[in-house]
Amino acid sequence: MIRVALIGEIGSGKSYLAKLFRYPVFCADKEVVKIYQKDEKFFIKLKKKLNSYFFSFPLKKDQLIKCILDKKNNLKIITDIVHPLIKKKLNDFLKKNKKNKIVVLDIPLYLENKLNKKKDIIIFVEAKKKDISIRLKNRTNYNIRLVNKLKKLQLPLEKKRKKTKFKFKNDFRPSSAKKYVKYIIKEILK
């Protein structure tokens, strides 16, 4: 099984690119949302640590955002609880898909959490700051302070770029993305 990991800035188009591979995709962001909505044990642990922010299950996004923006350390507390759950879900995904030629990993903190393996194919997805900004502003519940806090969790883009074999300059045109994915699949299956 070949593991293809997509890394890059928030809003650079990693998730869209991941879907184009047409191989199983592990999307950490979607898994986090599922945990927030369906994992009552997670909620209980979170409530014990940050009682004044969370009132009832399932977790409400506005309460989560307020909590993260309120105090510097709150985001670390949340990630310390959620990341082990994501790691377990990733391992389950890899076991389930071990017979596939390729799996795609869309994990924002992939390098930061040391999830990478030596043989992984890591693709750095980049885009113009202006294009990323427009895309982020169109997202529901867009909050620049929240985006900036989340960016601080990530390695500098230059460090990420240096750890990759392939780079994709995303112009957000489907034809470019499809052509690039086709090229990458051909390259890694050689």
SVG drawing of the C-alpha trace seen along z (x, -y; Angstrom):
<svg xmlns="http://www.w3.org/2000/svg" viewBox="-27 -38 41 45">
<polyline fill="none" stroke="black" stroke-width="0.4" points="0.0,0.0 1.3,-3.4 0.5,-6.2 0.0,-9.6 -0.2,-12.5 -1.3,-16.0 0.0,-18.9 -0.1,-22.6 -1.7,-25.8 -5.3,-25.9 -7.6,-26.5 -5.0,-25.5 -7.3,-22.8 -5.9,-19.6 -9.3,-18.0 -10.5,-18.7 -7.3,-17.2 -7.6,-14.1 -11.0,-13.3 -9.7,-13.3 -7.4,-10.4 -10.4,-8.0 -8.7,-5.9 -9.7,-5.7 -9.2,-9.0 -8.6,-9.6 -9.8,-13.1 -8.8,-14.1 -11.1,-17.2 -14.1,-15.1 -13.1,-12.6 -12.8,-15.4 -16.3,-16.6 -17.6,-13.1 -15.9,-13.0 -17.4,-16.3 -20.9,-15.2 -20.9,-11.5 -18.3,-10.7 -19.9,-11.3 -16.7,-10.0 -14.7,-12.6 -17.3,-15.3 -17.1,-14.1 -13.3,-14.3 -13.4,-17.8 -16.1,-19.0 -14.0,-17.9 -11.0,-20.0 -13.0,-23.0 -16.2,-22.8 -17.2,-26.5 -17.4,-26.3 -19.4,-23.2 -22.9,-22.6 -24.5,-19.7 -23.7,-17.0 -23.2,-17.1 -20.5,-19.7 -21.7,-23.0 -19.3,-24.7 -19.9,-28.2 -18.9,-27.0 -15.8,-25.3 -14.8,-28.5 -15.3,-30.7 -13.3,-28.2 -10.4,-28.2 -10.3,-32.0 -10.8,-32.7 -7.5,-31.4 -4.3,-30.5 -3.9,-27.1 -7.5,-25.9 -6.6,-24.8 -3.8,-22.6 -6.1,-21.0 -8.6,-20.1 -5.9,-18.8 -4.4,-16.7 -7.7,-15.0 -8.7,-14.7 -5.4,-13.7 -5.1,-10.2 -8.6,-9.5 -7.7,-10.7 -4.5,-8.5 -6.6,-5.5 -9.1,-6.2 -6.2,-6.6 -4.8,-3.2 -8.2,-1.6 -8.5,-3.2 -5.1,-1.9 -5.9,1.7 -9.3,1.6 -7.6,0.4 -4.4,2.4 -5.2,4.2 -5.6,1.0 -2.7,-0.1 -3.0,-3.7 -4.5,-5.5 -4.7,-9.2 -4.1,-11.0 -5.6,-14.5 -4.3,-15.3 -3.6,-19.0 -1.0,-18.2 0.5,-15.2 4.1,-16.2 3.6,-18.1 2.2,-14.9 4.9,-12.8 2.4,-10.5 4.7,-10.3 6.6,-7.1 9.8,-7.0 8.2,-5.6 5.2,-8.0 4.6,-10.1 4.1,-13.6 2.6,-16.3 2.8,-19.9 -0.3,-21.8 0.2,-25.5 -1.8,-28.4 -1.7,-32.2 -2.5,-33.9 -5.2,-35.9 -7.0,-32.8 -6.7,-31.1 -8.1,-34.2 -11.1,-34.3 -11.8,-30.6 -11.6,-30.9 -13.9,-33.9 -16.5,-31.9 -16.5,-29.1 -19.4,-29.0 -18.3,-30.3 -15.2,-31.9 -13.2,-33.5 -9.8,-35.1 -8.7,-34.8 -9.5,-31.1 -7.7,-30.5 -4.6,-32.3 -4.6,-30.2 -4.9,-27.0 -2.0,-28.1 0.2,-28.5 -0.1,-24.8 1.5,-24.1 5.1,-24.0 6.2,-26.9 5.3,-26.4 8.9,-26.4 9.7,-23.5 6.8,-21.6 7.7,-22.3 11.3,-20.9 9.9,-17.6 8.0,-16.8 8.9,-15.1 6.0,-16.6 4.6,-20.1 1.2,-21.2 0.5,-24.8 -3.2,-24.9 -5.0,-27.4 -8.4,-26.1 -9.2,-25.0 -10.6,-21.4 -8.8,-20.6 -5.4,-21.5 -6.1,-19.4 -7.3,-16.4 -4.3,-16.5 -1.9,-16.7 -3.5,-13.8 -3.3,-11.7 0.4,-12.5 1.1,-11.7 -0.7,-8.4 1.3,-7.4 4.5,-8.5 4.0,-6.6 2.7,-3.4 5.9,-3.1"/>
</svg>
